[in-house]
Amino acid sequence: MVFGGGIRKPHKVVFFNAILVDIRYENIIDNCLSPIFGLPKIVSKKFRFSHTSYYEKEMGNNLVKYFACYDIIDYPDKLANYKRIAVDIEDFFKENGKRKVNIDPGYVAMEKVVAASTKNFTHRIYIGESIYADLQLYRKNKKYVSLPWTFYDYQTSNTLAFFEECRKFLEEKLNVC
């Protein structure tokens, strides 16, 4: 018989945004996000988003993507609220009903990377407020590993290095607390 179960408090995580933006807005989006998230502490290299045409019809084909991590160390249940705020910011930048900015908040935990989504899918878990959690990477043998559904841009060496840096940042912050 196993004893000692019960409800346990989750571990804190560090929050990030995956930012896909029409190149015309790339220099202003961080300032628009700063009242909510603060200025980024860690930023990935920006890259042309050209590996898929999924967003072209809505956002055009002059897109840049990058990841930005913030000094927000908190519990993972904040993710749904951050995604709702991100959707409001996306709506603010719409032109003729089409998005020019796509912001997907997520978090880095010591053992995984999770992104938020407004779209349901077989592997996504509903977390409230019409938002789903999407496990993108998990930790194995001291590195992040992708899953069959992991987005291509979450699997690149540039992005994996970004998440490793975020994890190190989280570990340092947790050791201070």
Backbone torsions as a table, in degrees:
resi	resn	phi	psi	omega
1	MET	NA	139.2	-179.1
2	VAL	-103.1	131.2	178.5
3	PHE	-117.8	168.7	174.8
4	GLY	90.4	16.7	178.0
5	GLY	-74.7	-152.0	178.8
6	GLY	105.9	-178.4	-177.0
7	ILE	-80.0	132.5	179.4
8	ARG	-122.6	144.0	178.8
9	LYS	-70.3	136.3	178.9
10	PRO	-71.0	162.3	175.4
11	HIS	-80.3	151.6	177.4
12	LYS	-73.4	157.1	-177.9
13	VAL	-132.3	171.0	173.7
14	VAL	-113.4	138.1	-174.6
15	PHE	-95.5	148.1	176.9
16	PHE	-139.1	168.0	170.2
17	ASN	-124.7	136.5	167.5
18	ALA	-95.1	116.3	-170.7
19	ILE	-114.9	117.7	174.8
20	LEU	-112.7	125.3	-170.1
21	VAL	-144.3	142.9	168.5
22	ASP	-59.4	134.2	-173.0
23	ILE	-54.5	-25.1	179.1
24	ARG	-65.3	-21.8	-176.1
25	TYR	-108.0	0.1	-171.2
26	GLU	-61.5	-27.5	-177.1
27	ASN	-90.3	-2.3	-178.9
28	ILE	-117.5	-15.0	-172.8
29	ILE	-64.9	-38.2	179.8
30	ASP	-61.7	-36.7	177.7
31	ASN	-67.1	-33.1	177.7
32	CYS	-72.2	-30.3	179.5
33	LEU	-83.6	-20.9	-171.8
34	SER	-61.7	-33.5	177.8
35	PRO	-61.6	-25.7	-179.3
36	ILE	-95.2	-48.1	-172.2
37	PHE	-102.3	-16.3	-170.4
38	GLY	83.6	178.6	176.7
39	LEU	-78.8	148.2	-178.6
40	PRO	-60.5	142.0	174.5
41	LYS	-93.1	-32.1	179.1
42	ILE	-135.6	132.5	179.4
43	VAL	-130.8	133.9	176.2
44	SER	-74.8	168.9	170.8
45	LYS	-66.1	141.1	175.0
46	LYS	-78.2	146.7	179.0
47	PHE	-143.2	150.9	176.1
48	ARG	-65.7	132.4	-179.5
49	PHE	-93.6	89.2	-173.8
50	SER	-131.2	6.4	-177.4
51	HIS	-80.1	-10.3	176.9
52	THR	-147.6	153.5	177.7
53	SER	-101.1	12.7	-174.4
54	TYR	-52.7	-40.4	-175.0
55	TYR	-96.9	-4.5	-172.9
56	GLU	-58.4	-46.0	-176.7
57	LYS	-59.0	-38.7	-178.4
58	GLU	-87.7	-44.5	-169.1
59	MET	-106.9	-7.7	-176.4
60	GLY	90.4	-173.3	-176.8
61	ASN	-116.9	13.3	178.4
62	ASN	-106.4	63.7	-170.8
63	LEU	-110.0	144.2	176.2
64	VAL	-123.7	143.2	177.7
65	LYS	-128.9	148.0	173.0
66	TYR	-159.1	166.9	178.6
67	PHE	-117.3	139.1	-179.6
68	ALA	-131.3	128.1	179.9
69	CYS	-107.0	143.2	-173.8
70	TYR	-118.9	164.9	178.1
71	ASP	-83.7	53.7	178.4
72	ILE	-118.1	100.8	177.1
73	ILE	-106.6	111.3	-173.8
74	ASP	-155.1	-176.1	-179.8
75	TYR	-81.1	149.5	-174.0
76	PRO	-64.9	-16.2	-178.9
77	ASP	-68.7	-4.8	176.4
78	LYS	-78.3	-12.5	-173.1
79	LEU	-58.0	-44.5	-178.2
80	ALA	-60.2	-43.1	179.2
81	ASN	-63.7	-42.2	178.3
82	TYR	-62.2	-37.7	178.9
83	LYS	-68.1	-38.9	178.0
84	ARG	-61.8	-42.0	177.2
85	ILE	-63.7	-42.3	179.7
86	ALA	-60.3	-40.4	178.3
87	VAL	-62.8	-40.5	177.3
88	ASP	-61.6	-40.3	178.5
89	ILE	-67.2	-42.3	176.0
90	GLU	-57.3	-44.1	-180.0
91	ASP	-61.8	-36.6	179.9
92	PHE	-60.3	-36.0	-176.9
93	PHE	-90.2	1.6	-178.3
94	LYS	-61.6	143.5	173.5
95	GLU	-124.3	121.6	-178.1
96	ASN	53.8	39.1	177.5
97	GLY	78.5	3.7	-178.2
98	LYS	-112.2	138.2	179.8
99	ARG	-70.2	146.2	172.5
100	LYS	-117.8	-6.8	-179.8
101	VAL	-137.2	134.8	173.8
102	ASN	-126.1	120.1	-177.1
103	ILE	-120.8	119.2	177.5
104	ASP	-116.5	98.9	175.3
105	PRO	-65.9	156.1	176.1
106	GLY	-161.4	-176.1	175.9
107	TYR	-140.9	153.7	173.6
108	VAL	-108.1	122.2	173.2
109	ALA	-107.6	168.5	179.4
110	MET	-60.7	-27.7	-174.8
111	GLU	-113.2	-0.6	-176.1
112	LYS	-166.7	167.4	172.6
113	VAL	-124.9	126.5	-176.4
114	VAL	-124.2	135.0	175.5
115	ALA	-112.1	154.0	176.6
116	ALA	-96.4	150.0	178.6
117	SER	-145.4	152.1	173.2
118	THR	-94.0	-4.6	-176.3
119	LYS	-107.6	133.2	177.3
120	ASN	-79.0	151.3	173.8
121	PHE	-159.5	166.2	-173.0
122	THR	-55.5	-35.2	-175.9
123	HIS	-96.2	0.5	-178.9
124	ARG	-94.7	143.2	-176.7
125	ILE	-110.0	128.9	178.4
126	TYR	-68.6	129.4	-179.0
127	ILE	-119.6	5.4	177.0
128	GLY	108.7	163.7	177.5
129	GLU	57.2	31.4	-178.7
130	SER	64.3	29.1	-177.8
131	ILE	-121.4	145.6	179.6
132	TYR	-119.5	147.4	174.3
133	ALA	-97.8	135.7	-175.6
134	ASP	-124.9	104.2	178.4
135	LEU	-66.9	118.2	-178.0
136	GLN	-100.6	-39.3	-177.3
137	LEU	-141.1	150.4	172.7
138	TYR	-130.6	161.7	-174.2
139	ARG	-94.7	129.0	176.6
140	LYS	-151.1	132.1	179.4
141	ASN	52.1	44.5	174.5
142	LYS	65.6	27.1	174.0
143	LYS	-152.3	160.1	177.1
144	TYR	-80.8	139.0	-176.9
145	VAL	-123.5	139.5	-179.9
146	SER	-83.1	166.5	178.1
147	LEU	-117.7	169.4	-178.4
148	PRO	-56.6	-27.6	-178.2
149	TRP	-99.8	1.2	-177.5
150	THR	-60.6	131.6	178.5
151	PHE	-58.9	143.5	-178.9
152	TYR	-53.2	-45.6	-174.9
153	ASP	-71.8	-12.2	173.1
154	TYR	-83.9	-10.1	-176.2
155	GLN	-102.2	-6.2	-177.0
156	THR	-71.8	155.5	-179.1
157	SER	-61.4	-36.7	177.8
158	ASN	-59.9	-47.3	-177.6
159	THR	-72.1	-39.5	177.3
160	LEU	-62.4	-38.2	176.2
161	ALA	-63.9	-40.0	176.6
162	PHE	-59.0	-48.3	-178.9
163	PHE	-65.7	-34.8	175.3
164	GLU	-63.2	-40.7	178.4
165	GLU	-65.6	-39.5	176.9
166	CYS	-63.2	-42.5	179.7
167	ARG	-62.2	-42.7	178.3
168	LYS	-62.4	-42.8	176.9
169	PHE	-58.8	-46.4	178.6
170	LEU	-60.9	-47.2	-178.2
171	GLU	-59.4	-43.0	179.1
172	GLU	-64.0	-42.9	-179.8
173	LYS	-65.7	-40.9	-179.7
174	LEU	-67.4	-32.7	178.7
175	ASN	-72.4	-22.8	178.8
176	VAL	-78.5	-33.8	-175.9
177	CYS	-71.7	NA	NA
